[in-house]
């Protein structure tokens, strides 16, 4: 983590409830250790989310769920994330980020472990939403804390965190399907991933230092002025980025939630082949380092527009070509690269750059709510479209057309009034 050596290591707490006071410098070793644990916790977050879709056919068979019910369960955890977003943003601007971070990991781990205990659709929905609530809190806490600490290299830092997420997306389907075959039940992956989260929370309590999580952005950039920026966190840029975030979340999560089901029911792949293709999504998402690095160096609005156009084009290939396993893996890799590796970290960092430094907690919460809130119903929408029009037309409507709406919204973004704009 050579980039850690280039930040101000005399971190100052960003606790809004107390006057800022100087903390002892945090060593590079502890920066690296803490950052690694944060990445690992976000990887487990991704594993908890993405283990569900490849196991969905078996879950539906056991409970007798319809395709619409299965689609809703595959994505409704994002409702919990949305419910957590704005409150988390509010508290992150006022209380210790580390406290919010640790509590969130415990919440989503318990929700994950409770999922196999469900007796029907209602309580499984509840457990998924609880899990999502913790994941939403964690996302807001991580990106607010790391956005402050790595203020000058925010896109790159978010990209590295995104790699951790993508590793989770990559390995969760493979581990989940393997454990299901090994134990004859889909329950065991949920217990394993939930336990892993609790262990990481315990380690983070001692090894993630407050000097890393409570850094003040205003301290880092105290020599700059922000008179060129709107005073409100809810301005033209954040509104346009919110619209883009909404449609991106619905398109990408609708795709993620039912992609394995599409491969199994429409293209007649085996569960193992579908899990392999799903894993390539995570493999593609590992390009988040490149996506975040570019977001720090080029016009971020242009980068997001090109990424959305790429998602639309790849969607046509996925749903129109009836491709073989090898080609589907290539398409899945590209979808992961642009959807997870480019759009996600750059939308997140652009939202923080669209507000003044003291408002990044609210910006982080706004991103989580706008991206994940509507996405909660994206699987249900996709399933309803499939029932009405078939997989091909449903894919074109939700995963090809919606990103173009995001492109239109981004035309209203003005990077010249970002907080990193050269004056």
N, C-alpha and C positions, 0 to 999 in steps of 0.2 A: 504494500500500500504506500507507494512512494509519494502519492499526492498528499498523504497525511503530514509529511514532513514540511509542506509548504504552507500550512495554515498556522494561525496564531494559536499557540498551545497554552497561553495564559487565559484559559476560558473564564468567562464571567457568567454568572447565572442569569437566566432570563425570567426569573420568578417575579410575576407581576404583583404579588402580595407583599413583597418586602423590598427595601432599598437594595440596589445592587451592591455587592461587596466583592472584594478581590478574593479569589480562591487560589490555593497553591497550584502551580503549573502542573498540568497533566502530561506525563511522559508519552513519547511516541509509541512505546510498547503498549501502554494502557489505551492509547487511542486505537491502535491496531486491534487489540484484544476486544475492546468494547464494540468497535465497528464490526468485527467479525461475528460477535454474538448477535448483534442487531440484524446482520444479514442472515444468519442461521435462523433466527426467530421468524424472519419474513419468509424464508424458504419453507418452514413448517406451516406458516399461514397459507402459503400456496398449496402445499400438499393436502391440507385439510379441505381446501376448496375444490381441488381438481381430482381428488380420489373418487368423488361421487359420480361424475358423468360416465366413466367407463364401467362402473358397477351398476348403473341405472337399469339396464335390461334385467339383471337378476333381482334387483330391489323391486321393480315393477311386477315381476313374476311372483315373488314371495307375497307381496301385499295386494296384488290385483289392481294396481294403479293404472289409470288410463294414460295415454301419451301426454295429454294436457297436464294431468297431475304430476307426471314425471318431469315434464319440462319446467313446471313451476318449482318443484323441489330442487331441480338442478341449478336454479338461479336465484331462488328466493332468499338465500343467505345474504344477498346484496341488499335486501330490504333492511336487515339488521345493520349493515354497514352504513346505509343512508341515514338511518335513525341515529347512529352514533356520530355522524360527521359533524354537524353544526354544534351540538353540545360539546363534543371533544375539542373542536376549535376554540370554543369559548373558554373552556377550562385550561387549555394549553397556553392561552395568553395570560393566565392568572395563577396557575399552580405548577408544581414540578412536573416536567415532562416524563421523568423517569418513573414517577408514581403511576401516571396514566399508562405508560408503556407496560409496566409489570402487571398491573391489574388487567389490562386488555389481553395479554397472553394467557393468563389463567382463565379468563372468561371464555375465549374461543376454544381452548383446550378441553374444558369441561363440556361445552356444547358439542364438540366433536365426539367425545367419548360417550355422550348420552344418546347419540343418533341411533346406534344399533338397539337401544332399549325401547324404541318407539313401538307402540301397539297399533298405530294407524297413521293416516294422513295428517290429522290435526296435531298430534304431539311431535311427529317428525318435523312438521313445518316449524313448530315452536323451537325445537332444538337447532334447526338450521338457522333460524333467525337469531337466536342467542349467539351461536357461533359467529355469525356475520357481524353482530354488534361488537363483539370483542375484536374481530378482524378490522372493522372500521376504526375503532379507537386506536388500534395499533398503527394502522396506516397513517392516520392523522398525526400521531405522536412521533413516529419515525421520521416522516418527511418534514415536520416542523422542526424537530431537533437537528436533523442532519442538514436541512436547508439553512439553518442558522450557523451551525459550526463550519460547514463548507460553503460559506456565502459566495465566495468568488469562483467556486467550481461546482456550483449546485447541480448543474446538468450531469456532469461526470459522476458525482457522488450518487445521484439518483439512478444513473445508469448501472453503477456497480451494485446498488441495492436491487435493481431490477434483474440483474443476473442471478442473484440469490433466489428471487421469486421464480425465475424461469427454470432454474435447476429443480425447484420443487414441482413445477408443472411437468418437467421432463420425467422425473423419477416416480412421481405419485401413481400414474396409471400402471406403470410396469410393476411396481411393488404391490399395488392394490390387487391387480389381477393375479399376480403370482401367489400372494398370500391367500386369496380366495380359492385358487386351485389347490393350494397346499393343505388348507384347513377345511375345505368344503363349505365355507361360509364367507359372506362379504363383511362380516362383523369385525374381523381381526385387524384390518388396516386402520379402522377408526380408533380402536383402542391403542394401537402402536403410535399413531401420529399424535393423539391426545397426550399420551404419556411423554412423548418427546418434547412437546410444548411446555409441559410443567417442569421438566428437567432444565430446559433452557431458561425459563423464568427464574428458577432457583439460582442458576449460575449467574444470570444477569444481575441479580440482587447484589452480588458481591463484586462482580468484575466489570460492570458497566458503570463508570464513574460519572458523577454529576457534572464534572468539568466538560464532559463530552455532550451530555444531553441538555444542559441548562445554559448553553452559550447564548450570548445576546448579539443578534445581528446588528443592532444599532451601535454597539460598541465597536464591532469590526469595521463598520463603514461610517464612523462618526465624522469623517472629514467631508462627506458628501451632503448635498442638500437635495430635497425632494419636492421643491416648489413646483416643478414641472408636472407633478403627478396629482391626480384627484385625491382629495382628502378622504373620501369614502372608500371602504374596501369593496363596495358594490358599485362599480363604475362601468363605463362602456367596454373596456377590455375584459373585465371579469364576467360581465353579462354575456358577451360574445363567446368567450371561452367556455362558459357554463353551457350554452346551447350546444356547442361542439362536443363538450364532455358528455352531455346527455345522449346525443345520437350515437356517439362512439361507443358508449357503454352498452346501449341497447343492441347495436350491431355486433360488437365483439363478443359480449356475453351470451347473446342468443346463439351465436355460432358455437362458442365453447361448450355451452350446456347440452346441445343436441348433436354435436358433430359425431361422437362415437355411435349414437343411436342411428344416425343417417348411414354411417358406414356399414353397420350391422344389418339394418332392416332394408335399406335400399340397394346397397352394393353387395350385400351378403358376405361381408368380411367376418372372420372369426373374432372373438373377443380379444385374442392376443394381437391380431393384426390391427384392430381398431385402437388398442392401447398403444401400439407402436406408432401409429400415425399421430395419436394425441400427444405422445411424448415428443415428436418432432416439433410440435407447437412450442413446447418449452425450450427445445434446442434452438429454435429460431429466436425466441425471446432473449437468449443470451447475447444477442447483438445490442442489448440495451446499453452496454458500455460505449459502443460506437454511436448509438442514437443520442445518448446523453452528451457525449463529447462534441458531436456536431451541433447540438442544441446550444452549447456555450459559445460557438464560433460562427454560426451562420444565422440568417434571418429565421427565427423560430417559427414564425407564421408560415413561411414558404415551406419549411421542412414538414410541418404538420399537414399542409395541403397536399404535398406530394405523397405523403404516407397514406392519407385517406384515399387518394386516387389509386394507389397501389392495392389497398385492401379491396376496393371495388373490383378491380381487374382480376385479382386472385380469386375472389368469390365466384366470378363467372367460370373460371377454370375448374373450380371444385364441384360446382353443381351442374355444369353443362357437359363435361367431357366424359363422364363415367370412367374415370381414370383407373389404372391399375394401382396396386399397393405402392409400388415404387414412386409413381407420379404423385399419388396422394400425399406421400410423405414429403415430397418436394414442395407441393402446394401448402401443406401444413407448416413446414419450416418457414416459408415466405410469409404466411399469415401471422405466425408468431413473431417474425422479425419486425414487420411493420406495425402490427396491432399491439404487441407487448413490448417490443424493443424500441420502437420509435414513438408511437402515439402516446403510450402511457406515461413514460418519464417526462416527455416534453410538454404534455398538457399540464401535468402536475407542476413542473418547474415554471412554466409560463404563467400559471395562475398565481404563484408566489411572486413572480416578477411584476405582475400587474398591480400590486399593492405596495404601500409603504412598508419598510422593514418591521415596524411594530405590529403589523397586521398579518404576518405570515401564518399565525395559528388559525385565524379566521379563513384565510385563503386555503389552507390545507383542509380544513373542515368543509369548506364549500366545494372543493374538488371531490372529496370523498362522497358527499351527499349527491352531487350532480352526476357523477360517474356511475355510482352504484345504486342510487335510488330507483330510477326507471329501469335499470338493468335487472332488478328483482323480478320484473314481469316479462323480461325479454324471452325467457324459455317458454312461458305460457303463450306469448304472442306468436313465437315461431311455430309452436305446435299447432295453434289454431290455423295459421297460414298453411301449414302442411296438410291439415285435414281438409281445407277448402280448395287448395290449388296444387298440392303435391310438393315434393321436396325441391324440385328445380325452380318453380316460380316463387316458392317461399324464400329460398336462398337469394334470388334476385331482388325481391322486395325488401328484405330485412338487412342483408349483408352487402348488397351492391348499391341499392338506391340510398339508404340512410346515410352512409358516409358522404354522399354528395351534398346532403343537407348541411353536414358539418363543414364542408368546403365553403358553402355560401356564408355560413356564420363567421368563419375565420376572415372573410374579406373586411369585416368591421373592426378587426383587431389592429391596433396601432403600436407596434414595437417601439416607436420613438418615445413613448411615455412609460416604458418599463423602468423598473428601478435600477437596472444594469445598463441603461442606455448611456452612450457617451455624450456628455454635454459640452 
